[in-house]
């Protein structure tokens, strides 16, 4: 899809399925990227992990972007690119800083406050009507998060871990705004353009403080950095494709599926145990996802307003 092409309208019986599958695959890729970035953040520090991942990502996505011979985005779209990218600058650092202090699964679980906030932000800024089923599905999914969070937050944790929890919660608030802006972008430009400007602006922001904080990674770290960058790009392309074809309130609940991947990857790569409450909470989260995507009606056209 070119950067100026508007997404085609899908047939009603296919509209929910294809965007849902695309977003679910994108979230699986995003979760794998989180695991790789946690590893990089532990070895390089969050700042350098993010800086070099975006540097590698910018090279990859720039090839795809300029291959299309794009026109420069207009002023309104450019402002949206900048706004979302600035949010990501802070959101990413807070999340990966927090992730070095808490288990991967619990970090992702804490971030699930974002879809609930995004439901209401979408209603305010995108003029989407909030369907009762979407609200109940979101609350059902959040009940699963509450089961997991209760076990963790009632334990005896060091101050560093609690600061990590706080950082991830603040990141989640920024992520809620990011989800809504993502929907606005997806209806106007192609995913490759979104990914290009996100990588460009975030990289430049981190590069601005590089003289004080940057270190050049060793050669052995670069394959991991390139893997993280590739997973991030694949994720955003799949997610943006889905968001261009379905309402935000239908898709934001799918964010809960990322917990399944986070729990599995945390267990396999970081030896982070999966408890009974984690399994039970995951079951509630999956039930919320199923409830949210079985609406049984065509995807509605959404009128949007400037953010």
N, C-alpha and C positions, 0 to 999 in steps of 0.2 A: 504494500500500500504506500503510495507516495505521501509526502509530508503535507500536501494540500488536499488530498482526497478525503472526503468524509466517509465514514464506515457505511457499508451497505446494510440495508434493513434485512434481517433474517426472517425466515418464515416463522410464524408463531409457534409451531410445534417443535422447532429446532432451536429457537432463540435462547431458552434457559439452559439447554444442555451444553451447547458448544462454548459459550462464555464461561459457564461453571467449570467445565473441564480444563479450559485454558488457564483460568485463575488458580485452580487446584494444582496443576502442574507447575505454574509459576511460583506458588507458595512452597511447594516441595523443593524447588531449586533455591528459593530464598532461604529456606531452613538449612539446606546444605551449605550455603554461603555463610550463614551465621556461625555454623560449626567451624568452618575453615577460618573465619575471621576471629573467632575466639582463640583458636590456636595461634594465629598471627599476633593477636593483641597480647597474649601471654609472653610471646617471645620478643616482639618488637616494641610493645606498648601500643595502646589504642590509636594515638595520633599517627604514628608511622604506618601502622597496619592500614588505616583509612587512606592516608596520603598516597601510598604506593599502589593500593588497590584501585583508586580512582585514576591514577596515572596510567596504569595498564589498561583499565577499562576505557579511558579516553582514546587511546590508540586504536583499540579494537572497534569501538563504535564509530569513530571518525571515518574509518574506511567504509563502513556500511552507509553512513550518512552522506558523504560526499560522492559515493558511487551513484546516488540518486540524482545528482545535480540539483540540489534543493535551492529554492529561493529563500532569502532571509525572512524570518518571521516578522509579522507586523508588530507594532508597538504594544498592543494589548496582550498578545500572546507572549511576547518577550518578558513583559512584567510578570506574567504568571510563571514562566520558567524560572525567573530570578527569585520570586517569592517562595516557590516550592523548594528550590535548591538551597536557599538560605535556611529554611526550616530543617532541611536534611543535614546541613553542616552541624547544627547543634544536636539534632535528634540522633545522628549516627554516633557522635562522640559519647553522648550520655549513655546510649545503649551498650556500646562495646566496652566502655569503662565499667559499667555496672556488670556486664557479663563476665569480666575477669574476676568478679567477687562473689558471684552466685552461680549455681548450677544452670546449665543451658536450658533445661526444661522449665525450671522455675522462673528464669528470666523471661522466657517467651510467654509463660502463663501470666506473669504480671503485666505484660504488654497488651493483654487481651481486653483491657479497659478501653482501648482505642476504638474498636468497632462500635461499641455502645455509644460513645461520644459522637462518633462519625455519623451515626443514624440521625441524630438531631441536628448536626451541622449540615447534613445533606438537605434536610427539610428546610432549614433557614436559608442557605445560600444557593442550593440547586432547585428549590421549590418542588422537591419530591414529597408526595404524600406518604405519611408513615402508616403502613398497614399494620393492624393489630397482630397479625401472625409474625411479622418481622420483629416486633417488639418482644413478643413472648419467646421467639427463637433466640434472640440476643440474650435475654435474661436467663433462659435455660442454659445457654452456653456459659454465661458468666457464673452460674451456680457451680459448674464444674471447676472453674478457676478458683472459686471460693473454697471448695473442698481442699484443693491443693495448697492454697495460700494459708489456710488455717493451720495446717500441720507445720508449715515452715515458720510462720510468724509467731507461733506460740512456743517455739523452741528457744534455746539459749544460744544466741548468735553474737559474734563479736561486732563491734561498732562498724568495722570496715564492711562487713556483709550487709548491715542495715543501710549504710550509705549507698551500697550497690543497688539494693532494692529501691531506694528513693530515686536514684538516677534513672533507673529503668521506668519507673512510674512517670517521671517527668518526660522522658522520651516518648512514652505512650501517648501523652496529651498532644505532643507535637505531631505524632504519627496520625492521630485522628484528623487533624487539619490537613495533613498530607494526603490522606485517603480521599477527602472531598475535592481537593485541588486536582488530584490525579484523575478523578471523574470528569472534571471540567476540561482538563487538557485532552483527555482521550476523545472527547466529542468534537475536537477542533483540529487536532494534528495527529500525525502518525506516531507510533511508539518509538520508532528509530530517532525521530527528532527530539522527543521527550528525553530519551536516554542520552542522546548526545549532549544536550544542553545541561542536563543534570550532572553528567560526568565532568563537563567543562567547568561549570560554575563552582561546583563543590571542590574540584581539584585546585582551581585558582584561589579559592578562599583558604584552603589548607596550605597552599604554596606561599601565601603571603607571610606566614609565620615560620616558614621552613628554616631561615637562618638561625633561629633560636632552638628549634626542636627536632629538625629532620636528621636522620641518619641513613646512610646508604646500606640497604640490606645486603647480606652475604649472598653469593651466587646460589647457594643451596635453598634460599628462601624464595627465589623468583618463580619456580614452578607452582608453589602454593599461592603466591600472589596472583599469578595469571589464572589459576583455577578459581580463586575468589572473584576476580573481575569477570570471568566468563559466566560463572553462575549468576552473578548480579545482573548482567546484561540479558541473559536468557530469561531470568525471572521477570524483569521489567517489561520485556517485549510480550511475554505471554499474559501478564497481568493487565497491561494496557490494552491489549487486543480484546480481552474479556470485558474490561470496564467501558470500552467504546460501544458495547453491544448489549449491556444490561444495566439496570438501575443499581446505584451504589448500595441501596438498602438490601438488595438481593445478594450482593457479592461480599459485603463487609463481614457477614457472618462466617464466610468460608475461611476467614483469617484464623479461626479456631483450629482448623486442621493442621496448622503449622506446629501445634503442640505435639502431635503424634510423632512427627519427624524429629522434633527437638529432643523428646524423651529418648527415642531410639538412638540418635546420634550421640547424645550426651552419655548414654550407657556404653555404647560401643567404643567411642574415641576418648572419653574423659573419665571412664569408670564411675559415672554418676548413677547411683542406684535408682531404680524405678520402684516406688513403694506402692502399697495397696491403695492408698488414697490417690496417688497419681493415676493409677489405672482406672479407678472409679471416676475421678474427675474427667479423665479423657473420654470415658463412655458418655458422660453428660454433654461434653463438648461436641462429640460426633453427633449425638442426637439433636443438638441445637442446629448443627450444620444441615442435617437432613430435613429438619422441620422448616428451615429457612428457604430451602431450594425446592420444596414441593408445594409451590403456590397454586399450580394448576391453572395459570392464566398467562396470556402473552405478556412479553416485556413491554411496558408502557413507554411512549415517547416522553422525554423529559425536557421541559423548558428550563434553561439555565440563566443565571444572572452573573454579572462580573463579581469577582471576589476581591 
